[in-house]
Amino acid sequence: MSAKNELFSIEEIEHFVHNHHLAFLYISKTNCSVCHALLPKVEEVMAEFPKIQMAFVSVDDVPNIAGHLSIFTAPVLILYVDGKEVLREARFVHIEQFKEKVEKIYFLAE
């Protein structure tokens, strides 16, 4: 996951979500210390699930994402299966619990 897949519009986000069986969005803000500290941990977890496509969205680049996806804080982690939201975590994420949830969804979706 060295090359970041960044999305810059609602249309790009919708296209990404609906064109991947397993799609994961990491939504953050530029000056968010929690967002920056959590990202490497989330990338490490997601590396264990190669069929999940990951994309990044900055609220600063897509300010209307907050209303579109009902986002009230940052970071927000959303996992979709066939375009449907199946997991959402926000702000303070417990990595081990997050990994367990993703793992269950990953194997059920296969």
N, C-alpha and C positions, 0 to 999 in steps of 0.2 A: 504494500500500500504506500509506496513511496510517492507515486504521482497522485496528487490530490485531485479528485473529481469535484470541482466546485461548481455550484449552480447559482445563477444570478437573476432568476425571474420565477414567478409563479408557474409560468408555462413550462420552463425547464424542469422544475420540481415535479409537476404533474406528469410530464413525459417520462422522467426517470422512474417514478413510482409505478406507473402503469405499464412500463416496458421491461420490467424485471420481475421474475417470480419472487425473489427475495430482495427487497430494497431497504436500505438503512440510511436514515438522515441524521447527521450530527449538526445541530443548529446551535450557533454560538454568537457571541458579541466580541467585538475587537478588544475592549478594555475589561474583559471578564477574567479574573484570575482563576476562578474555578474552571471555566471553560478550557483554559490553556493547560491547567494541571491535570484535568481529567482526560484530555484527548489522547495522550500516549497510552494510557491504560486501556481505553476503549479500543484503540487501534490494535493493541496486543490481543485483546479478547476476540475482536472481529477477524484477526488473522487465522484463528482456529476454525473459522467457518467460511471456507473459500467460495461457496456458492452465493453468499450474501454480497450484493453489490453495495458499496458505501459511497455516499456523497456528502459534501459539506455545504452548509448554507450559513452565511453571515447575516444576522438581522440588520446589520449596518448596510449591507448591499441590497437586501430585499426587505425593506421595512414593513411592507404589507403582508409579510409572511405571518406576523403575529396574529392578525385578524383571521387570516385564511386558515391557519391550523390551530387556533385558540392557544397561542403560546403566551405565557405570562411571566416567564423567567428564562434564564439561560444558565447552563446549556440545557437543551432538550434532545433526547435520543428517541427516535421513533423507528420501529421496525414494521415493515409492511410485508404481507404475503398476498400475492396476486392483487395488489392495489388496495388492500384493506389493512388498516392499522391494527396490529395485534399486540404491540408492546410500546409503552411510552414511559420514559423515566425523565425526571427533571431535577435540576439544581444539584443536590447532593446525592450521588449515585453510589450505592454499595456494589463494588465491582464483582465480588464473588456471587452475590445474589443476582446481579444483572447477567453474569455469565451463565448461571444455572437456568434462568428464564429463556435466554437466547438459545441455549442448547436444547431445551425441551421443544421450543417452537421449530428450530432447525430440523430436528429429526421427525417431528410430526408433519412438517411441510414436505418432506421428501417422499 
